[in-house]
């Protein structure tokens, strides 16, 4: 597999692991050879710690899963002091930190602190679907542009915008990201969905979360294809990549890089196996 560049970031191969499916990265050091990956994308980090949604928060469904984690994370301070140094000791693979917030100023404050850390890129999570009462920023092209452009002014790191599939025209949002100064867009995030834990039990409230896995692959492929035809910046494709065949379809759709997500819960070495398999393809 050939090396690629995304903004200033150079990757030895185009294979990543998707944010939210690989913890802080270091948890997988005894299961996966992190040095073989093109990049590790951390779970989303917020300014303050988040406990996330009430448990249980992951549910297997036909051809995929629904997660309702709710951006649980240790917060920026503990991430910088503990998680990031541990990860950097573990691997030389580029680290892309996913960041999230409710307001533009939260994103900016996180970026200003991370500017002094040994990371390689930032992914703006503007599309998390499992925050109850929260607004998905990447559903609005103006808000997307305003946030991306504000962050762009504050950092020289490679900047990636993660997009939601729950929009009328995803190419408009991708173009707003490009115009705002993003070096790449990653798509798609999971679909907002509902799970009934006990459908035969009366008065049991539904659980809201994000649907991912094989069931969303062909929708993701369509959106990746459309966006690659609409912007000049690289597209990082994801959504239902479970094996090499899936990976090849995303490259065929125009993705410059891809990220494995849901499959990490089934087989943590999925990305590595795809990398090894793709070496056979010239």
C-alpha positions in Angstrom: 0.0 0.0 0.0 1.3 3.4 -0.9 1.9 6.3 1.6 -0.5 9.3 1.3 -0.6 12.9 2.5 -3.5 14.7 4.1 -2.7 18.3 4.6 0.7 18.3 6.3 0.2 14.8 7.6 2.0 12.0 5.9 0.7 8.4 6.5 2.6 5.2 5.6 -0.7 3.8 4.4 -4.3 5.0 4.0 -5.8 2.8 6.8 -7.1 4.3 10.0 -9.3 3.3 12.9 -12.4 5.3 13.4 -12.9 7.6 16.4 -15.0 6.0 19.2 -14.2 2.4 18.2 -10.6 2.2 19.4 -10.6 3.9 22.8 -7.6 6.2 23.3 -5.6 3.8 21.2 -3.3 2.5 23.9 -5.9 0.0 25.2 -5.3 -2.1 22.0 -1.5 -2.2 22.3 -1.4 -5.9 23.3 -3.9 -6.9 20.7 -2.9 -4.8 17.6 0.4 -3.8 16.2 -0.3 -0.1 16.2 2.8 0.7 14.2 1.2 -1.0 11.1 -1.7 1.5 11.0 -1.7 4.6 8.9 -3.1 6.6 11.8 -4.8 6.2 15.2 -7.9 8.3 15.7 -8.7 8.7 19.4 -12.2 8.7 20.9 -13.6 12.2 21.0 -12.1 14.4 23.8 -14.2 17.2 25.3 -13.0 20.1 27.5 -14.5 18.6 30.6 -14.8 14.9 31.5 -18.1 13.2 30.5 -19.6 10.2 32.1 -21.7 9.5 29.0 -25.1 8.0 28.8 -26.5 5.5 31.3 -25.5 1.9 30.8 -26.1 -0.4 28.9 -24.9 1.5 25.9 -24.0 -0.9 23.1 -26.6 -3.1 21.4 -26.1 -5.6 18.7 -28.7 -5.5 15.9 -29.0 -7.2 12.5 -25.9 -6.4 10.4 -24.6 -3.8 12.8 -24.9 -2.2 16.2 -26.4 0.8 18.0 -24.2 2.6 20.4 -25.3 5.2 22.9 -22.0 6.0 24.6 -22.6 9.7 24.7 -19.0 10.8 24.3 -17.8 9.4 27.5 -14.2 10.5 28.0 -11.7 11.6 30.7 -11.6 15.2 29.6 -8.9 17.2 28.0 -6.6 17.7 31.1 -6.4 14.0 31.9 -6.1 13.1 28.3 -3.1 15.4 27.9 -1.4 14.3 31.1 -2.1 10.5 31.0 -3.6 9.1 27.9 -1.7 10.9 25.2 1.8 10.4 26.6 1.1 6.7 27.1 -0.1 6.4 23.5 3.0 8.2 22.1 5.3 5.9 24.1 3.5 2.9 22.6 3.6 3.8 18.9 5.2 6.0 16.2 2.0 5.9 14.2 0.5 9.4 13.7 -2.1 10.3 16.3 -5.2 12.2 15.2 -7.2 13.5 18.2 -11.0 13.7 17.8 -12.4 16.7 19.6 -16.0 17.7 20.4 -17.9 20.5 22.1 -21.3 22.2 22.3 -20.0 25.7 21.5 -17.4 27.1 19.1 -15.4 28.5 22.1 -15.0 25.0 23.6 -13.5 23.7 20.3 -11.1 26.7 20.2 -10.0 26.2 23.8 -9.3 22.5 23.2 -7.3 23.3 20.1 -5.2 26.1 21.8 -4.1 23.5 24.4 -3.5 20.7 22.0 -1.3 23.0 19.8 1.4 22.4 22.4 1.1 18.6 22.4 2.8 16.0 20.3 -0.1 15.1 18.0 -0.3 14.9 14.3 -3.8 16.0 13.4 -7.3 17.0 14.6 -10.7 15.6 13.7 -13.6 17.9 14.5 -16.5 15.7 15.6 -19.4 17.8 14.4 -21.7 14.8 13.9 -22.2 12.7 17.1 -25.7 11.4 16.9 -26.1 10.0 20.5 -26.1 13.1 22.6 -29.6 13.6 23.9 -30.8 17.1 23.3 -27.6 18.0 21.5 -27.5 19.7 18.1 -25.5 18.1 15.2 -23.4 21.0 14.0 -22.6 19.4 10.6 -26.3 19.5 9.6 -25.9 23.3 9.0 -23.5 24.4 6.4 -23.1 27.9 7.8 -22.4 26.7 11.3 -20.0 24.1 9.9 -18.1 26.8 8.0 -18.0 29.2 10.9 -16.6 26.5 13.3 -14.1 25.1 10.9 -12.8 28.5 9.8 -12.5 29.6 13.5 -10.5 26.5 14.4 -8.4 26.8 11.2 -7.2 30.2 12.4 -6.0 28.7 15.6 -3.9 25.7 14.5 -1.5 24.5 11.9 -2.3 20.8 12.5 -4.0 18.8 9.7 -7.7 19.5 10.2 -10.3 16.9 9.4 -14.1 17.4 9.7 -16.3 14.4 10.5 -19.7 14.7 8.8 -23.1 13.4 9.6 -25.2 11.4 7.1 -28.4 12.9 8.4 -28.5 15.8 5.9 -30.4 16.7 2.8 -27.2 17.2 0.8 -23.9 16.2 2.3 -21.9 17.8 -0.5 -23.0 21.2 0.7 -21.6 20.5 4.2 -18.4 19.0 2.7 -17.9 22.2 0.6 -18.5 24.4 3.7 -15.8 22.4 5.5 -13.4 22.9 2.5 -14.2 26.6 2.3 -13.6 26.9 6.0 -10.1 25.5 5.7 -10.4 21.8 6.4 -7.7 19.6 5.0 -10.0 16.6 4.6 -13.5 15.4 5.5 -14.3 12.0 7.0 -17.6 10.4 6.4 -19.9 9.0 7.5 -20.6 9.1 11.2 -23.3 6.7 12.4 -27.0 7.2 11.8 -29.3 8.3 14.6 -31.4 5.3 15.6 -33.6 3.8 18.3 -33.3 0.5 20.2 -36.0 -1.1 22.4 -34.3 -3.2 25.0 -37.5 -5.1 25.8 -40.1 -4.5 23.1 -42.7 -6.7 24.8 -42.5 -4.7 28.1 -44.9 -1.9 28.5 -43.8 1.7 29.0 -40.1 0.9 28.4 -38.5 4.0 26.9 -36.5 3.7 23.7 -32.7 4.1 23.7 -31.3 6.6 21.2 -28.0 6.0 19.7 -25.9 5.7 16.5 -26.4 2.9 14.0 -23.2 1.5 12.4 -21.9 -1.6 10.7 -22.5 -3.4 7.4 -26.1 -2.1 7.2 -24.9 1.4 6.4 -22.1 0.6 4.0 -23.9 1.2 0.7 -25.3 4.5 1.9 -21.8 5.5 3.1 -20.4 4.6 -0.3 -22.9 6.8 -2.1 -22.1 9.8 0.1 -18.3 9.2 -0.2 -18.7 9.1 -4.0 -20.8 12.3 -4.1 -18.4 14.2 -1.9 -15.3 13.2 -3.8 -17.0 14.7 -6.9 -17.8 17.9 -5.1 -14.6 18.9 -3.2 -10.9 19.0 -3.9 -9.7 18.0 -0.5 -9.2 14.3 0.4 -12.2 12.2 1.6 -11.7 9.6 4.4 -14.3 7.0 3.9 -15.9 4.9 6.6 -19.2 3.1 7.4 -19.5 -0.6 7.4 -16.0 -1.6 6.4 -15.7 -5.1 7.6 -13.2 -6.7 5.2 -10.9 -6.1 2.2 -13.7 -6.1 -0.3 -15.5 -3.3 1.5 -12.2 -1.3 1.7 -11.7 -1.7 -2.1 -15.3 -0.4 -2.7 -14.5 2.8 -0.7 -11.3 3.4 -2.7 -13.3 2.8 -5.9 -15.8 5.4 -4.6 -12.9 7.9 -4.4 -11.8 7.8 -0.8 -8.1 8.6 -0.4 -8.1 6.9 3.0 -10.5 4.7 5.0 -11.2 4.0 8.6 -12.4 0.8 10.3 -15.0 1.3 13.0 -17.7 -1.2 14.0 -15.5 -4.1 12.9 -13.0 -3.3 15.7 -15.6 -4.7 18.1 -15.7 -8.0 16.3 -12.1 -8.3 15.4 -9.6 -5.7 16.7 -7.1 -6.7 14.0 -9.5 -6.0 11.1 -7.6 -3.0 9.9 -4.2 -4.8 10.0 -5.7 -7.8 8.1 -7.0 -5.4 5.4 -3.6 -3.7 5.2 -1.8 -7.1 4.7 -4.4 -8.2 2.1 -4.2 -5.0 0.2 -0.4 -5.4 -0.3 -1.4 -8.0 -2.9 -3.2 -5.3 -4.9 -1.0 -3.1 -7.1 
